[in-house]
């Protein structure tokens, strides 16, 4: 207490001066910046690690993904004249360590591309539905409901059966399927923002719809959507991996975490870890993203988490 | 007051609460506050927003909002230190001894559970009463709080009662467990004057009967004068002055208390407004609404599915301020929305400088939109949180006037100066400003369009009295400087009286009285105007009791609005209503001098006579014989 003389009604001599001291007080205490907890920091470390591996994998991996240089299939870690097999070999005698590194590029690359496509589709249609309303909203929403009503794996299987399995087709299918969930969120956020007074003020000013979307809606939807991007990426990774596990995703001999789990499943009976390592890679990547998202939504008072159901 | 007043219930000793910023620096919020509460005493914490009054009231229940920490002092409830008690014990103490009433009852009640269940829940949960005892007690409280149909109101759902009733039901919820201490956080701030009076009366009665102590948090000194025994004046987390209500109200010593008292606006009366300078007068009204009916839903034969406004005629002269008053739900905001083009009218016209405007926004020309600007009530939601102030104010400049780059920048600084803010604010986000500053930015954005008419929808209602008074000062200065006209919507009569040149009184979607401010605020009144004026609290101890003696209060308070197509809508609350006429025939418009109009079945002479009777009642507290008056009609 610095000005204790002000207490208990000691009036100042110069009332005017006294009054000027009582400036308007700010409403809220200073805003706190986002800081991750130690769990969040470890998780971001893991995610960054995998992203780096995906980017530089082919240059750091000791073997090419297709080199069958191992002495035999399902061997434990060993060294031969070609090099060291740190995590042993797979069912064709290929280096598991190198294939996990190569697979990072394939799995994360396809998932990222598919998630970006899902976002492009979902945000465009979602904001359009929210802004236009009426029959536009009705048509897009009902078509979206139809996609959401079908189990995603089932829908993926049917689409692959119809169009065949190649990397572009996988990306498009995953993009459309997960775009429908993004649509839901984008539309809900859009509806929420469209009824705010600041949008009404822009309308009363006579602003065009594009300006309103660009300057009022998108900046306010960006943060929740960005947080959701992480979660959506996890779903796509799991979706692509599941398809690959069923043999319908990434085709051999390309390395991909999901297909690696399936290929080496037989090795489990020989006490081989070849199918465990790619599974471990999927788990660390997806769980870490989840932990980061949890951390962010906890720090923002849970309001983000609520919007992302 | 009663035998228990000597016993201390709560002692707050040198309480300190702080927040921490990113650099782990301590920001003190409450800086050593000491006061006591005795049993059966109502202690008011008053101050502006940011003064720490809510933080202190919550701290008395040993609670802080997230991000805040207790850094020192003691809070003793019945001699037990609440701050150091283990969490489970705290819960026990709160459940058994304390209750908290939040500002908004509508947000506190669960819409899916009956009122009775919610009122009794806490007392039963903490094992204070059995469900049967609690139910019985709840009904007793409904009687004490003078709620309608007390035996059965508990079976209703929250949406089936009015806002004022819900606020009183929240008091029943708080009192059900017989708490020693109640914390009331701005319980009447969001209410209309007429509803506020009804809630205040019930609170005061029940607190007295139950002999419980209360902390009453508010910025409104006039309300405090009615209900508090002891007043603590706070500024920026420190006590400026404390003392009994009589001492603080009648004899304030601290400069800040005096400043709070100055901000209490005088009783609405004639002659408070300022006259318009002659240089701004013109022949055609800047904005006029003619024979307008509006509402929501599909329109069939010029009648909307839900009619909100009926046959409205309002003219806004250049550089004039037209105050629109009435209780919530009377159609004030709808009128402004029709004027702005946000809601096309079902029938009738809106004219700008004598030229008919299209109903909807899309059909209006850009120059027409520019001339009529809408200012929203809540600056918090009307300003995009992701835009810089410079962009918020700069956009209308760019959009209507094509200003860019340096030119725009210079004009933004100029406009910020007009609303008395420094030009550096252009680089801040709305979050970084105080409530009053945000409201200034909200006005500045409309001002940037260089409009002819500004439609201000309750722009001071969410602000503290001091900050609100400053905004009004600013608006008056703007009017004098630029000649802009205002449509000023408010449920706060005192503010309107101090600012408006003309007043329109709306009731249930119809104009019941309109004319120059000085004429409307002087007798003869429409009975509804009289009710509104009598309901504005005065900064005087004992005002509440005096007012409740008045005839219009007995009839007009605690009755809900009925929206009808025929007859006078005010009939069911009118002390002068004529049975057989008022509820059946639409009242005629009586025109007095200076364009003053009263819509009533009673003639001007009869209204004047009623006024004289009311004066008599005011002084003598006797009941008026309504029949003698009605016989004349």
Interface residues (C-beta under 8 A of the other chain):
Chain A: X1 X3 X6 X7 X8 X9 X10 X11 X12 X15 X18 X19 X22 X24 X25 X26 X27 X28 X29 X30 X31 X32 X33 X35 X196 X197 X198 X200 X201 X203 X204 X205 X206 X207 X215 X216 X219 X220 X301
Chain B: X19 X21 X22 X27 X29 X31 X32 X48 X49 X50 X51 X66 X67 X68 X235 X236 X238 X239 X240 X241 X242 X243 X252 X253 X254 X255 X256 X257 X258 X259 X340 X341 X342 X361 X364 X366 X369 X370 X373 X374 X376 X377 X378 X381 X382 X383 X384 X385 X386 X387 X395 X396 X399 X400 X431 X432 X433 X434 X435 X436 X437 X445 X449 X467
